[in-house]
Amino acid sequence: MSHDDDTRKVAELIKDIRVAMLTHTDATGRLVSHPMATQEVEFDGDVLFIAERDSHKCQDIAAQSPAKVNVAYSSGGSWVSLSGTAEIVDDNAKLEELWNTFTDAWMEGGPENPNNVLIRVNADSAEFWDTPGSKATQVLNFVKAKVTGERLDDGDLVDNKVVDL
């Protein structure tokens, strides 16, 4: 796979996962995680979340800007970990573009509320684990290992790669 193919693979794995876990360091230096709804995934590794400026997560990120963060995605047989930095972004046009009924259920005042902001995560690397083939293929690999007595190789179970973005 080329670098562009690897980047597309990461984007493909996370594009339909609605909720991710955003991990950052709080004011005391403790790692904390929050479930966040991904608003946009660009092929260059940036992801956007909508949040409230006065929330602890936004205050912590703003105080360390750019803050070191991790964003973890999981769905079915795929897992993705994005590592990078986050910043608070005031962009009313982008908020308006991304705002939807799901966001409206969680946030007050719509995109014109000055308390609603974007968190932009600029991922500099990603690691993914993806189970190749169908569930039947996975079961077949387990059965084969049991019958032959040969230990499964990680490559039999998952496609794993670190990608610099």
N, CA, C and O of each residue as an XYZ file, in Angstrom:
660
protein
N       0.832     -1.193      0.000
C       0.000      0.000      0.000
C       0.873      1.252      0.000
O       1.892      1.300      0.690
N       0.480      2.257     -0.766
C       1.197      3.529     -0.753
C       0.704      4.366      0.427
O      -0.292      4.035      1.070
N       1.428      5.463      0.696
C       1.032      6.362      1.780
C      -0.388      6.876      1.568
O      -1.182      6.918      2.507
N      -0.712      7.272      0.321
C      -2.065      7.759      0.028
C      -3.109      6.673      0.253
O      -4.198      6.953      0.753
N      -2.784      5.435     -0.115
C      -3.703      4.321      0.116
C      -3.917      4.097      1.609
O      -5.039      3.848      2.049
N      -2.840      4.186      2.386
C      -2.943      4.017      3.837
C      -3.808      5.112      4.455
O      -4.632      4.841      5.329
N      -3.618      6.345      3.999
C      -4.416      7.470      4.511
C      -5.886      7.268      4.153
O      -6.766      7.503      4.982
N      -6.155      6.832      2.914
C      -7.537      6.562      2.501
C      -8.139      5.428      3.330
O      -9.324      5.462      3.663
N      -7.328      4.427      3.661
C      -7.800      3.297      4.479
C      -8.247      3.800      5.852
O      -9.303      3.402      6.342
N      -7.450      4.674      6.474
C      -7.819      5.245      7.770
C      -9.131      6.019      7.644
O     -10.042      5.835      8.451
N      -9.228      6.878      6.640
C     -10.452      7.666      6.429
C     -11.654      6.756      6.190
O     -12.745      7.019      6.696
N     -11.459      5.700      5.431
C     -12.544      4.752      5.140
C     -13.014      4.045      6.412
O     -14.212      3.846      6.614
N     -12.062      3.669      7.263
C     -12.420      2.958      8.490
C     -13.220      3.827      9.446
O     -14.103      3.322     10.139
N     -12.926      5.140      9.500
C     -13.595      5.985     10.499
C     -14.789      6.770      9.958
O     -15.545      7.351     10.736
N     -14.968      6.793      8.632
C     -15.990      7.678      8.069
C     -17.410      7.383      8.543
O     -18.221      8.304      8.643
N     -17.727      6.143      8.833
C     -19.092      5.810      9.235
C     -19.238      5.558     10.740
O     -20.317      5.189     11.204
N     -18.167      5.753     11.493
C     -18.250      5.583     12.945
C     -18.692      6.908     13.532
O     -17.958      7.895     13.470
N     -19.862      6.936     14.088
C     -20.492      8.187     14.536
C     -19.812      8.787     15.765
O     -19.638     10.003     15.841
N     -19.428      7.949     16.722
C     -18.897      8.472     17.987
C     -17.479      7.964     18.214
O     -17.187      6.781     18.034
N     -16.610      8.879     18.612
C     -15.219      8.564     18.931
C     -14.951      8.974     20.377
O     -15.726      9.719     20.976
N     -13.862      8.486     20.919
C     -13.427      8.922     22.249
C     -12.244      9.868     22.078
O     -11.202      9.483     21.547
N     -12.412     11.101     22.529
C     -11.373     12.120     22.485
C     -10.671     12.141     23.839
O     -11.304     12.390     24.865
N      -9.366     11.879     23.842
C      -8.588     11.874     25.079
C      -7.619     13.042     25.058
O      -6.920     13.273     24.072
N      -7.590     13.775     26.165
C      -6.683     14.921     26.315
C      -6.223     14.983     27.772
O      -6.667     14.196     28.608
N      -5.350     15.904     28.056
C      -4.870     16.106     29.417
C      -5.652     17.249     30.038
O      -5.809     18.302     29.419
N      -6.151     17.051     31.274
C      -6.887     18.127     31.934
C      -5.921     19.067     32.660
O      -4.704     18.904     32.577
N      -6.470     20.041     33.363
C      -5.655     21.061     34.032
C      -4.737     20.485     35.102
O      -3.746     21.117     35.468
N      -5.053     19.297     35.609
C      -4.210     18.687     36.648
C      -3.185     17.717     36.059
O      -2.391     17.134     36.797
N      -3.197     17.539     34.727
C      -2.269     16.625     34.078
C      -2.802     15.215     33.912
O      -2.096     14.331     33.426
N      -4.052     15.002     34.317
C      -4.680     13.691     34.221
C      -5.259     13.492     32.821
O      -5.826     14.416     32.237
N      -5.111     12.270     32.285
C      -5.729     11.946     31.005
C      -7.227     11.723     31.206
O      -7.637     10.983     32.100
N      -8.034     12.368     30.371
C      -9.485     12.197     30.433
C     -10.013     11.973     29.015
O      -9.445     12.473     28.044
N     -11.092     11.225     28.912
C     -11.695     10.918     27.605
C     -13.158     11.317     27.601
O     -13.848     11.239     28.618
N     -13.611     11.742     26.440
C     -15.002     12.153     26.254
C     -15.539     11.558     24.954
O     -14.848     11.583     23.936
N     -16.757     11.027     24.972
C     -17.355     10.609     23.704
C     -17.718     11.859     22.900
O     -18.293     12.810     23.429
N     -17.377     11.837     21.629
C     -17.630     12.986     20.753
C     -18.157     12.482     19.419
O     -17.733     11.434     18.932
N     -19.077     13.226     18.832
C     -19.604     12.893     17.509
C     -18.719     13.545     16.450
O     -18.595     14.769     16.398
N     -18.116     12.726     15.620
C     -17.271     13.252     14.549
C     -18.138     13.982     13.542
O     -19.137     13.441     13.067
N     -17.759     15.210     13.216
C     -18.538     16.012     12.274
C     -18.002     15.920     10.856
O     -18.767     15.963      9.892
N     -16.695     15.794     10.731
C     -16.121     15.776      9.392
C     -14.780     15.068      9.446
O     -13.979     15.295     10.352
N     -14.550     14.221      8.481
C     -13.278     13.517      8.337
C     -12.721     13.887      6.978
O     -13.311     13.570      5.945
N     -11.588     14.554      6.985
C     -10.941     14.911      5.736
C      -9.846     13.889      5.450
O      -9.325     13.270      6.377
N      -9.497     13.706      4.204
C      -8.497     12.715      3.844
C      -7.101     13.083      4.333
O      -6.206     12.237      4.319
N      -6.894     14.324      4.763
C      -5.568     14.722      5.233
C      -5.350     14.434      6.720
O      -4.284     14.734      7.259
N      -6.340     13.861      7.377
C      -6.167     13.490      8.771
C      -6.835     14.403      9.776
O      -6.808     14.102     10.969
N      -7.436     15.508      9.351
C      -8.148     16.383     10.284
C      -9.537     15.829     10.570
O     -10.218     15.339      9.670
N      -9.949     15.912     11.828
C     -11.331     15.608     12.196
C     -11.862     16.781     13.006
O     -11.115     17.455     13.717
N     -13.162     17.013     12.885
C     -13.803     18.129     13.576
C     -14.896     17.615     14.505
O     -15.633     16.682     14.186
N     -14.970     18.258     15.664
C     -16.028     17.996     16.632
C     -16.656     19.334     17.000
O     -15.981     20.364     16.979
N     -17.938     19.327     17.336
C     -18.601     20.526     17.857
C     -18.689     20.376     19.365
O     -19.060     19.319     19.876
N     -18.341     21.448     20.074
C     -18.344     21.413     21.537
C     -18.731     22.791     22.075
O     -18.866     23.758     21.325
N     -18.903     22.849     23.379
C     -19.221     24.116     24.032
C     -17.949     24.724     24.617
O     -17.207     24.071     25.351
N     -17.718     25.988     24.273
C     -16.513     26.701     24.686
C     -16.279     26.622     26.198
O     -15.139     26.507     26.647
N     -17.366     26.684     26.982
C     -17.201     26.702     28.434
C     -17.096     25.303     29.055
O     -17.065     25.178     30.279
N     -17.040     24.248     28.226
C     -16.868     22.891     28.759
C     -15.430     22.705     29.232
O     -14.515     23.390     28.774
N     -15.253     21.771     30.152
C     -13.906     21.498     30.659
C     -12.957     21.079     29.538
O     -11.799     21.495     29.509
N     -13.450     20.260     28.622
C     -12.568     19.782     27.541
C     -12.067     20.939     26.698
O     -10.885     20.987     26.358
N     -12.949     21.878     26.352
C     -12.518     23.021     25.543
C     -11.574     23.927     26.316
O     -10.598     24.430     25.759
N     -11.857     24.136     27.592
C     -10.968     24.967     28.406
C      -9.582     24.332     28.524
O      -8.568     25.025     28.443
N      -9.545     23.007     28.717
C      -8.266     22.302     28.814
C      -7.494     22.373     27.499
O      -6.288     22.621     27.495
N      -8.185     22.155     26.392
C      -7.534     22.196     25.078
C      -7.043     23.607     24.772
O      -5.926     23.778     24.284
N      -7.866     24.622     25.053
C      -7.481     26.010     24.788
C      -6.270     26.417     25.624
O      -5.409     27.154     25.144
N      -6.195     25.947     26.864
C      -5.083     26.306     27.752
C      -3.762     25.714     27.281
O      -2.700     26.241     27.611
N      -3.809     24.633     26.518
C      -2.600     23.950     26.066
C      -2.377     24.101     24.564
O      -1.480     23.468     24.008
N      -3.168     24.916     23.914
C      -3.223     24.957     22.456
C      -1.850     25.158     21.826
O      -1.162     26.120     22.165
N      -1.432     24.276     20.917
C      -2.180     23.083     20.536
C      -1.985     21.969     21.563
O      -0.862     21.695     21.984
N      -3.057     21.347     21.953
C      -3.037     20.297     22.972
C      -2.793     18.940     22.326
O      -3.330     18.650     21.257
N      -1.986     18.116     22.971
C      -1.785     16.747     22.489
C      -3.025     15.931     22.821
O      -3.524     15.966     23.946
N      -3.520     15.190     21.820
C      -4.751     14.416     21.990
C      -4.639     13.076     21.281
O      -3.744     12.840     20.469
N      -5.584     12.211     21.622
C      -5.779     10.948     20.921
C      -7.265     10.820     20.661
O      -8.083     11.170     21.511
N      -7.615     10.319     19.487
C      -9.005     10.050     19.148
C      -9.099      8.571     18.794
O      -8.415      8.098     17.887
N      -9.954      7.841     19.518
C     -10.085      6.393     19.313
C     -11.452      6.074     18.718
O     -12.486      6.555     19.183
N     -11.421      5.246     17.673
C     -12.621      4.783     16.992
C     -12.693      3.267     17.079
O     -11.670      2.585     17.013
N     -13.907      2.740     17.229
C     -14.097      1.296     17.240
C     -15.453      0.969     16.651
O     -16.461      1.592     16.984
N     -15.463     -0.029     15.759
C     -16.713     -0.454     15.169
C     -16.545     -1.854     14.603
O     -15.690     -2.086     13.748
N     -17.355     -2.778     15.075
C     -17.288     -4.137     14.554
C     -15.891     -4.703     14.660
O     -15.389     -4.916     15.763
N     -15.261     -4.946     13.536
C     -13.933     -5.525     13.519
C     -12.842     -4.527     13.182
O     -11.771     -4.922     12.720
N     -13.092     -3.225     13.406
C     -12.097     -2.201     13.095
C     -11.852     -1.294     14.291
O     -12.762     -0.951     15.045
N     -10.590     -0.923     14.433
C     -10.185      0.002     15.482
C      -9.182      0.968     14.886
O      -8.301      0.569     14.124
N      -9.316      2.260     15.238
C      -8.387      3.276     14.748
C      -8.030      4.191     15.902
O      -8.896      4.611     16.670
N      -6.747      4.495     16.016
C      -6.242      5.435     17.015
C      -5.530      6.557     16.279
O      -4.538      6.320     15.589
N      -6.038      7.797     16.424
C      -5.406      8.976     15.827
C      -4.657      9.725     16.920
O      -5.218      9.981     17.986
N      -3.416     10.076     16.676
C      -2.625     10.875     17.614
C      -2.265     12.187     16.943
O      -1.891     12.218     15.771
N      -2.382     13.271     17.699
C      -2.052     14.566     17.119
C      -2.303     15.684     18.094
O      -2.149     15.521     19.305
N      -2.690     16.825     17.555
C      -2.956     18.002     18.375
C      -4.360     18.517     18.103
O      -4.947     18.266     17.050
N      -4.882     19.246     19.087
C      -6.232     19.820     18.949
C      -6.182     21.299     19.271
O      -5.348     21.767     20.047
N      -7.094     22.013     18.654
C      -7.246     23.434     18.924
C      -8.722     23.795     18.838
O      -9.510     23.111     18.184
N      -9.078     24.878     19.508
C     -10.442     25.403     19.459
C     -10.513     26.359     18.278
O      -9.652     27.223     18.112
N     -11.551     26.196     17.455
C     -11.693     27.002     16.244
C     -13.043     27.710     16.268
O     -14.089     27.082     16.440
N     -12.999     29.031     16.092
C     -14.223     29.817     15.917
C     -14.443     29.986     14.421
O     -13.718     30.732     13.763
N     -15.437     29.300     13.890
C     -15.732     29.377     12.456
C     -17.238     29.184     12.286
O     -17.720     28.062     12.130
N     -17.972     30.301     12.318
C     -19.435     30.237     12.248
C     -19.925     29.608     10.950
O     -20.921     28.884     10.954
N     -19.245     29.871      9.845
C     -19.662     29.294      8.563
C     -19.532     27.774      8.602
O     -20.417     27.070      8.115
N     -18.457     27.264      9.167
C     -18.261     25.813      9.251
C     -19.263     25.203     10.229
O     -19.805     24.128      9.972
N     -19.515     25.892     11.363
C     -20.532     25.411     12.307
C     -21.890     25.292     11.619
O     -22.598     24.298     11.779
N     -22.235     26.309     10.862
C     -23.517     26.313     10.134
C     -23.577     25.134      9.161
O     -24.603     24.464      9.047
N     -22.473     24.893      8.467
C     -22.407     23.805      7.489
C     -22.567     22.435      8.157
O     -23.230     21.552      7.612
N     -21.962     22.258      9.334
C     -21.942     20.954     10.003
C     -23.133     20.712     10.927
O     -23.414     19.571     11.295
N     -23.831     21.779     11.299
C     -24.929     21.667     12.265
C     -26.041     20.791     11.704
O     -26.407     20.916     10.535
N     -26.583     19.894     12.548
C     -27.683     19.028     12.110
C     -28.604     18.745     13.292
O     -28.374     19.254     14.389
N     -29.628     17.950     13.086
C     -30.598     17.690     14.158
C     -29.950     16.933     15.326
O     -30.339     17.126     16.478
N     -28.970     16.076     15.034
C     -28.255     15.369     16.100
C     -27.525     16.376     16.988
O     -27.588     16.295     18.215
N     -26.836     17.320     16.361
C     -26.121     18.355     17.114
C     -27.108     19.207     17.893
O     -26.868     19.553     19.050
N     -28.215     19.540     17.255
C     -29.227     20.394     17.875
C     -29.807     19.769     19.145
O     -30.212     20.482     20.064
N     -29.844     18.442     19.191
C     -30.365     17.759     20.377
C     -29.416     17.887     21.568
O     -29.851     17.776     22.715
N     -28.121     18.121     21.313
C     -27.127     18.164     22.383
C     -26.650     19.574     22.724
O     -26.191     19.823     23.839
N     -26.757     20.483     21.778
C     -26.179     21.812     21.938
C     -27.279     22.872     21.919
O     -28.283     22.727     21.221
N     -27.077     23.930     22.688
C     -28.071     25.007     22.755
C     -27.740     26.148     21.809
O     -26.572     26.471     21.590
N     -28.776     26.753     21.252
C     -28.624     28.005     20.534
C     -28.172     27.939     19.093
O     -28.041     28.975     18.442
N     -27.935     26.769     18.591
C     -27.549     26.644     17.187
C     -26.145     27.152     16.914
O     -25.415     27.528     17.830
N     -25.778     27.158     15.636
C     -24.411     27.541     15.268
C     -24.087     29.007     15.549
O     -22.916     29.380     15.618
N     -25.119     29.839     15.711
C     -24.854     31.259     15.990
C     -24.561     31.536     17.465
O     -24.175     32.652     17.814
N     -24.737     30.541     18.333
C     -24.409     30.694     19.754
C     -22.883     30.792     19.896
O     -22.176     29.865     19.501
N     -22.366     31.889     20.447
C     -20.910     32.048     20.557
C     -20.251     31.017     21.475
O     -19.027     30.883     21.467
N     -21.037     30.292     22.262
C     -20.483     29.240     23.121
C     -20.208     27.949     22.340
O     -19.469     27.085     22.814
N     -20.797     27.814     21.152
C     -20.578     26.626     20.322
C     -19.373     26.856     19.418
O     -19.317     27.821     18.656
N     -18.418     25.949     19.524
C     -17.159     26.065     18.780
C     -16.804     24.720     18.160
O     -17.463     23.711     18.409
N     -15.769     24.726     17.363
C     -15.239     23.500     16.789
C     -13.955     23.118     17.515
O     -13.162     23.976     17.904
N     -13.771     21.829     17.685
C     -12.476     21.301     18.085
C     -11.910     20.658     16.827
O     -12.492     19.719     16.284
N     -10.777     21.168     16.370
C     -10.123     20.580     15.198
C      -8.944     19.751     15.689
O      -8.036     20.256     16.349
N      -8.983     18.471     15.352
C      -7.867     17.578     15.662
C      -7.071     17.389     14.380
O      -7.595     16.956     13.354
N      -5.801     17.725     14.469
C      -4.897     17.505     13.350
C      -4.061     16.289     13.690
O      -3.101     16.372     14.456
N      -4.433     15.165     13.115
C      -3.731     13.908     13.408
C      -2.418     13.868     12.638
O      -2.379     14.114     11.433
N      -1.340     13.554     13.359
C      -0.062     13.404     12.667
C       0.281     11.939     12.435
O       1.158     11.616     11.633
N      -0.426     11.045     13.155
C      -0.259      9.618     12.887
C      -1.534      8.875     13.258
O      -2.364      9.350     14.033
N      -1.649      7.707     12.680
C      -2.800      6.846     12.960
C      -2.301      5.413     13.026
O      -1.341      5.040     12.351
N      -2.965      4.623     13.844
C      -2.731      3.191     13.821
C      -4.089      2.537     13.674
O      -5.047      2.902     14.355
N      -4.159      1.566     12.777
C      -5.431      0.882     12.611
C      -5.247     -0.617     12.719
O      -4.185     -1.168     12.431
N      -6.326     -1.252     13.145
C      -6.449     -2.699     13.190
C      -7.760     -3.002     12.481
O      -8.805     -2.459     12.839
N      -7.704     -3.858     11.489
C      -8.899     -4.182     10.723
C      -8.903     -5.680     10.468
O      -7.918     -6.228      9.974
N      -9.988     -6.339     10.796
C     -10.070     -7.782     10.582
C     -10.321     -8.046      9.113
O     -11.321     -7.591      8.558
N      -9.409     -8.787      8.473
C      -9.575     -9.043      7.043
C     -10.663    -10.082      6.781
O     -10.877    -10.996      7.578
N     -11.325     -9.925      5.676
C     -12.313    -10.921      5.262
C     -13.565    -10.907      6.109
O     -13.796    -10.004      6.914
N     -14.347    -11.913      5.907
C     -15.632    -12.023      6.586
C     -15.482    -12.717      7.938
O     -14.413    -13.230      8.270
N     -16.543    -12.724      8.695
C     -16.564    -13.462      9.970
C     -16.283    -14.942      9.714
O     -15.622    -15.603     10.516
N     -16.786    -15.454      8.598
C     -16.557    -16.866      8.269
C     -15.066    -17.138      8.091
O     -14.570    -18.175      8.533
N     -14.348    -16.220      7.450
C     -12.902    -16.371      7.276
C     -12.192    -16.373      8.620
O     -11.274    -17.163      8.839
N     -12.611    -15.499      9.511
C     -12.013    -15.428     10.844
C     -12.239    -16.731     11.606
O     -11.317    -17.254     12.233
N     -13.456    -17.251     11.552
C     -13.772    -18.506     12.235
C     -12.959    -19.643     11.626
O     -12.439    -20.494     12.347
N     -12.851    -19.658     10.309
C     -12.061    -20.675      9.621
C     -10.606    -20.650     10.079
O     -10.004    -21.705     10.280
N     -10.036    -19.459     10.246
C      -8.657    -19.345     10.738
C      -8.524    -19.912     12.154
O      -7.539    -20.583     12.462
N      -9.502    -19.648     13.009
C      -9.484    -20.200     14.373
C      -9.563    -21.725     14.342
O      -8.818    -22.408     15.044
N     -10.470    -22.250     13.524
C     -10.638    -23.701     13.425
C      -9.363    -24.340     12.889
O      -8.909    -25.359     13.410
N      -8.786    -23.747     11.852
C      -7.541    -24.254     11.265
C      -6.433    -24.323     12.323
O      -5.710    -25.316     12.405
N      -6.305    -23.274     13.124
C      -5.277    -23.258     14.167
C      -5.527    -24.349     15.195
O      -4.588    -25.000     15.653
N      -6.771    -24.550     15.556
C      -7.120    -25.565     16.552
C      -6.820    -26.969     16.024
O      -6.264    -27.805     16.737
N      -7.194    -27.216     14.767
C      -7.018    -28.539     14.168
C      -5.534    -28.842     13.932
O      -5.078    -29.950     14.211
N      -4.786    -27.871     13.425
C      -3.382    -28.108     13.094
C      -2.465    -27.950     14.306
O      -1.324    -28.414     14.296
N      -2.973    -27.291     15.349
C      -2.142    -27.042     16.529
C      -1.170    -25.898     16.330
O      -0.349    -25.618     17.203
N      -1.257    -25.231     15.183
C      -0.382    -24.095     14.911
C      -0.999    -22.826     15.489
O      -2.200    -22.580     15.376
N      -0.142    -22.038     16.104
C      -0.581    -20.781     16.701
C      -0.944    -19.786     15.597
O      -0.270    -19.705     14.570
N      -2.011    -19.037     15.825
C      -2.407    -18.010     14.866
C      -1.375    -16.896     14.848
O      -0.844    -16.507     15.888
N      -1.108    -16.402     13.690
C      -0.255    -15.240     13.511
C      -1.165    -14.015     13.536
O      -2.304    -14.086     13.074
N      -0.677    -12.889     14.069
C      -1.496    -11.680     14.087
C      -2.019    -11.330     12.699
O      -3.126    -10.809     12.566
N      -1.229    -11.615     11.665
C      -1.652    -11.329     10.298
C      -2.863    -12.144      9.873
O      -3.584    -11.762      8.951
N      -3.090    -13.286     10.556
C      -4.274    -14.091     10.262
C      -5.535    -13.457     10.832
O      -6.644    -13.722     10.368
N      -5.349    -12.619     11.844
C      -6.492    -12.050     12.543
C      -6.788    -10.612     12.152
O      -7.945    -10.244     11.947
N      -5.744     -9.800     12.049
C      -5.969     -8.383     11.792
C      -4.927     -7.819     10.841
O      -3.787     -8.280     10.780
N      -5.360     -6.808     10.105
C      -4.464     -5.989      9.305
C      -4.129     -4.815     10.210
O      -5.018     -4.051     10.584
N      -2.856     -4.660     10.567
C      -2.439     -3.616     11.512
C      -1.335     -2.790     10.870
O      -0.382     -3.329     10.307
N      -1.482     -1.457     10.966
C      -0.478     -0.592     10.359
C      -0.459      0.754     11.062
O      -1.494      1.253     11.504
N       0.744      1.341     11.161
C       0.902      2.719     11.641
C       1.091      3.585     10.403
O       1.879      3.250      9.518
N       0.368      4.696     10.344
C       0.380      5.579      9.183
C       0.762      6.987      9.632
O       0.118      7.555     10.515
N       1.805      7.550      9.028
C       2.134      8.962      9.256
C       1.251      9.779      8.340
O       1.189      9.538      7.135
N       0.570     10.747      8.923
C      -0.361     11.565      8.131
C       0.264     12.910      7.774
O      -0.372     13.729      7.111
